[in-house]
Amino acid sequence: MKSWVDEVKKAAWSQPADIKAQYRCASILKNRRVVFNIKGNDYRLVVSVAYRFQAIYVEFIGTHAEYDLIDAETVEMEP
C-alpha cells in the first residue's frame, strides 16, 4: 500500500485513460470509481477520483472476499 500511495502522490491523472496507462489491471467504473488490485489481487482498493482537483478518496479497502460482498460503484468508507 505504501508503494501505491507514493506512486499516486506523484501522479497527474486528468482522465481514466491516464490511470489505465499506469495501472493496466485497474478497473474503471462509473461515478469516477476505480478498483485497484493490491498484493497480487489479495486485496482490493476502491477509490473515487476527483480529476479536476487531483484528489483521491478511499471508499473501500479489504480482502478479495470482502470486496465480493459490496457494490464498488456505491460503497463509501464508514466514519
mmCIF file of the C-alpha atoms, coordinates in Angstrom:
data_MODEL
# 
_entry.id   MODEL 
# 
loop_
_atom_site.group_PDB 
_atom_site.id 
_atom_site.type_symbol 
_atom_site.label_atom_id 
_atom_site.label_alt_id 
_atom_site.label_comp_id 
_atom_site.label_asym_id 
_atom_site.label_entity_id 
_atom_site.label_seq_id 
_atom_site.pdbx_PDB_ins_code 
_atom_site.Cartn_x 
_atom_site.Cartn_y 
_atom_site.Cartn_z 
_atom_site.occupancy 
_atom_site.B_iso_or_equiv 
_atom_site.pdbx_formal_charge 
_atom_site.auth_seq_id 
_atom_site.auth_comp_id 
_atom_site.auth_asym_id 
_atom_site.auth_atom_id 
_atom_site.pdbx_PDB_model_num 
ATOM 1  C CA . MET A 1 1  ? 0.000   0.000   0.000   1.00 0.00 ? 1  MET A CA 1 
ATOM 2  C CA . LYS A 1 2  ? 2.792   2.403   0.831   1.00 0.00 ? 2  LYS A CA 1 
ATOM 3  C CA . SER A 1 3  ? 4.255   1.999   -2.658  1.00 0.00 ? 3  SER A CA 1 
ATOM 4  C CA . TRP A 1 4  ? 0.847   2.669   -4.212  1.00 0.00 ? 4  TRP A CA 1 
ATOM 5  C CA . VAL A 1 5  ? 0.373   5.808   -2.093  1.00 0.00 ? 5  VAL A CA 1 
ATOM 6  C CA . ASP A 1 6  ? 3.835   7.087   -3.069  1.00 0.00 ? 6  ASP A CA 1 
ATOM 7  C CA . GLU A 1 7  ? 3.126   6.488   -6.772  1.00 0.00 ? 7  GLU A CA 1 
ATOM 8  C CA . VAL A 1 8  ? -0.304  8.140   -6.633  1.00 0.00 ? 8  VAL A CA 1 
ATOM 9  C CA . LYS A 1 9  ? 1.065   11.221  -4.885  1.00 0.00 ? 9  LYS A CA 1 
ATOM 10 C CA . LYS A 1 10 ? 3.316   11.762  -7.922  1.00 0.00 ? 10 LYS A CA 1 
ATOM 11 C CA . ALA A 1 11 ? 0.606   11.012  -10.500 1.00 0.00 ? 11 ALA A CA 1 
ATOM 12 C CA . ALA A 1 12 ? -1.149  13.689  -12.539 1.00 0.00 ? 12 ALA A CA 1 
ATOM 13 C CA . TRP A 1 13 ? -4.249  11.901  -13.792 1.00 0.00 ? 13 TRP A CA 1 
ATOM 14 C CA . SER A 1 14 ? -6.686  14.002  -15.802 1.00 0.00 ? 14 SER A CA 1 
ATOM 15 C CA . GLN A 1 15 ? -8.817  11.147  -17.155 1.00 0.00 ? 15 GLN A CA 1 
ATOM 16 C CA . PRO A 1 16 ? -9.385  7.416   -16.625 1.00 0.00 ? 16 PRO A CA 1 
ATOM 17 C CA . ALA A 1 17 ? -7.047  6.547   -19.511 1.00 0.00 ? 17 ALA A CA 1 
ATOM 18 C CA . ASP A 1 18 ? -4.161  8.042   -17.512 1.00 0.00 ? 18 ASP A CA 1 
ATOM 19 C CA . ILE A 1 19 ? -4.834  5.586   -14.689 1.00 0.00 ? 19 ILE A CA 1 
ATOM 20 C CA . LYS A 1 20 ? -5.067  2.651   -17.108 1.00 0.00 ? 20 LYS A CA 1 
ATOM 21 C CA . ALA A 1 21 ? -1.751  3.687   -18.662 1.00 0.00 ? 21 ALA A CA 1 
ATOM 22 C CA . GLN A 1 22 ? -0.071  3.470   -15.257 1.00 0.00 ? 22 GLN A CA 1 
ATOM 23 C CA . TYR A 1 23 ? -2.064  0.547   -13.813 1.00 0.00 ? 23 TYR A CA 1 
ATOM 24 C CA . ARG A 1 24 ? -3.215  -1.780  -16.585 1.00 0.00 ? 24 ARG A CA 1 
ATOM 25 C CA . CYS A 1 25 ? -5.047  -4.046  -14.124 1.00 0.00 ? 25 CYS A CA 1 
ATOM 26 C CA . ALA A 1 26 ? -7.101  -1.202  -12.642 1.00 0.00 ? 26 ALA A CA 1 
ATOM 27 C CA . SER A 1 27 ? -10.829 -1.391  -13.315 1.00 0.00 ? 27 SER A CA 1 
ATOM 28 C CA . ILE A 1 28 ? -12.541 1.849   -14.290 1.00 0.00 ? 28 ILE A CA 1 
ATOM 29 C CA . LEU A 1 29 ? -16.138 2.015   -13.046 1.00 0.00 ? 29 LEU A CA 1 
ATOM 30 C CA . LYS A 1 30 ? -18.966 4.553   -13.235 1.00 0.00 ? 30 LYS A CA 1 
ATOM 31 C CA . ASN A 1 31 ? -19.108 7.562   -10.915 1.00 0.00 ? 31 ASN A CA 1 
ATOM 32 C CA . ARG A 1 32 ? -15.337 8.231   -11.194 1.00 0.00 ? 32 ARG A CA 1 
ATOM 33 C CA . ARG A 1 33 ? -14.639 4.997   -9.295  1.00 0.00 ? 33 ARG A CA 1 
ATOM 34 C CA . VAL A 1 34 ? -11.535 2.894   -9.815  1.00 0.00 ? 34 VAL A CA 1 
ATOM 35 C CA . VAL A 1 35 ? -10.697 -0.532  -8.391  1.00 0.00 ? 35 VAL A CA 1 
ATOM 36 C CA . PHE A 1 36 ? -7.052  -1.423  -7.806  1.00 0.00 ? 36 PHE A CA 1 
ATOM 37 C CA . ASN A 1 37 ? -5.717  -4.905  -7.125  1.00 0.00 ? 37 ASN A CA 1 
ATOM 38 C CA . ILE A 1 38 ? -3.291  -4.863  -4.211  1.00 0.00 ? 38 ILE A CA 1 
ATOM 39 C CA . LYS A 1 39 ? -0.716  -7.527  -3.361  1.00 0.00 ? 39 LYS A CA 1 
ATOM 40 C CA . GLY A 1 40 ? -1.387  -9.801  -6.283  1.00 0.00 ? 40 GLY A CA 1 
ATOM 41 C CA . ASN A 1 41 ? -5.160  -9.351  -6.030  1.00 0.00 ? 41 ASN A CA 1 
ATOM 42 C CA . ASP A 1 42 ? -5.284  -10.477 -2.375  1.00 0.00 ? 42 ASP A CA 1 
ATOM 43 C CA . TYR A 1 43 ? -6.795  -7.079  -1.554  1.00 0.00 ? 43 TYR A CA 1 
ATOM 44 C CA . ARG A 1 44 ? -8.997  -4.626  -3.402  1.00 0.00 ? 44 ARG A CA 1 
ATOM 45 C CA . LEU A 1 45 ? -8.935  -0.858  -3.123  1.00 0.00 ? 45 LEU A CA 1 
ATOM 46 C CA . VAL A 1 46 ? -11.870 1.204   -4.372  1.00 0.00 ? 46 VAL A CA 1 
ATOM 47 C CA . VAL A 1 47 ? -11.290 4.919   -4.785  1.00 0.00 ? 47 VAL A CA 1 
ATOM 48 C CA . SER A 1 48 ? -13.212 7.866   -6.105  1.00 0.00 ? 48 SER A CA 1 
ATOM 49 C CA . VAL A 1 49 ? -11.116 10.183  -8.261  1.00 0.00 ? 49 VAL A CA 1 
ATOM 50 C CA . ALA A 1 50 ? -11.637 13.952  -8.470  1.00 0.00 ? 50 ALA A CA 1 
ATOM 51 C CA . TYR A 1 51 ? -9.580  14.546  -11.601 1.00 0.00 ? 51 TYR A CA 1 
ATOM 52 C CA . ARG A 1 52 ? -10.131 18.306  -11.579 1.00 0.00 ? 52 ARG A CA 1 
ATOM 53 C CA . PHE A 1 53 ? -8.716  18.655  -8.065  1.00 0.00 ? 53 PHE A CA 1 
ATOM 54 C CA . GLN A 1 54 ? -6.125  15.862  -8.350  1.00 0.00 ? 54 GLN A CA 1 
ATOM 55 C CA . ALA A 1 55 ? -7.652  14.183  -5.291  1.00 0.00 ? 55 ALA A CA 1 
ATOM 56 C CA . ILE A 1 56 ? -8.294  10.539  -4.436  1.00 0.00 ? 56 ILE A CA 1 
ATOM 57 C CA . TYR A 1 57 ? -10.893 9.424   -1.887  1.00 0.00 ? 57 TYR A CA 1 
ATOM 58 C CA . VAL A 1 58 ? -10.620 5.911   -0.481  1.00 0.00 ? 58 VAL A CA 1 
ATOM 59 C CA . GLU A 1 59 ? -14.080 4.351   -0.464  1.00 0.00 ? 59 GLU A CA 1 
ATOM 60 C CA . PHE A 1 60 ? -13.171 0.753   0.432   1.00 0.00 ? 60 PHE A CA 1 
ATOM 61 C CA . ILE A 1 61 ? -10.175 -1.420  1.168   1.00 0.00 ? 61 ILE A CA 1 
ATOM 62 C CA . GLY A 1 62 ? -10.474 -5.079  2.013   1.00 0.00 ? 62 GLY A CA 1 
ATOM 63 C CA . THR A 1 63 ? -9.790  -8.636  1.017   1.00 0.00 ? 63 THR A CA 1 
ATOM 64 C CA . HIS A 1 64 ? -10.989 -10.011 -2.286  1.00 0.00 ? 64 HIS A CA 1 
ATOM 65 C CA . ALA A 1 65 ? -13.686 -11.951 -0.389  1.00 0.00 ? 65 ALA A CA 1 
ATOM 66 C CA . GLU A 1 66 ? -14.889 -8.767  1.361   1.00 0.00 ? 66 GLU A CA 1 
ATOM 67 C CA . TYR A 1 67 ? -14.907 -6.950  -1.977  1.00 0.00 ? 67 TYR A CA 1 
ATOM 68 C CA . ASP A 1 68 ? -17.234 -9.582  -3.408  1.00 0.00 ? 68 ASP A CA 1 
ATOM 69 C CA . LEU A 1 69 ? -19.839 -8.544  -0.800  1.00 0.00 ? 69 LEU A CA 1 
ATOM 70 C CA . ILE A 1 70 ? -20.000 -4.839  -1.751  1.00 0.00 ? 70 ILE A CA 1 
ATOM 71 C CA . ASP A 1 71 ? -21.156 -2.731  -4.679  1.00 0.00 ? 71 ASP A CA 1 
ATOM 72 C CA . ALA A 1 72 ? -17.972 -0.934  -5.758  1.00 0.00 ? 72 ALA A CA 1 
ATOM 73 C CA . GLU A 1 73 ? -19.965 1.759   -7.563  1.00 0.00 ? 73 GLU A CA 1 
ATOM 74 C CA . THR A 1 74 ? -21.773 2.919   -4.428  1.00 0.00 ? 74 THR A CA 1 
ATOM 75 C CA . VAL A 1 75 ? -19.715 1.822   -1.414  1.00 0.00 ? 75 VAL A CA 1 
ATOM 76 C CA . GLU A 1 76 ? -18.471 4.580   0.887   1.00 0.00 ? 76 GLU A CA 1 
ATOM 77 C CA . MET A 1 77 ? -15.891 4.484   3.656   1.00 0.00 ? 77 MET A CA 1 
ATOM 78 C CA . GLU A 1 78 ? -17.537 4.280   7.057   1.00 0.00 ? 78 GLU A CA 1 
ATOM 79 C CA . PRO A 1 79 ? -16.626 7.077   9.508   1.00 0.00 ? 79 PRO A CA 1 
# 
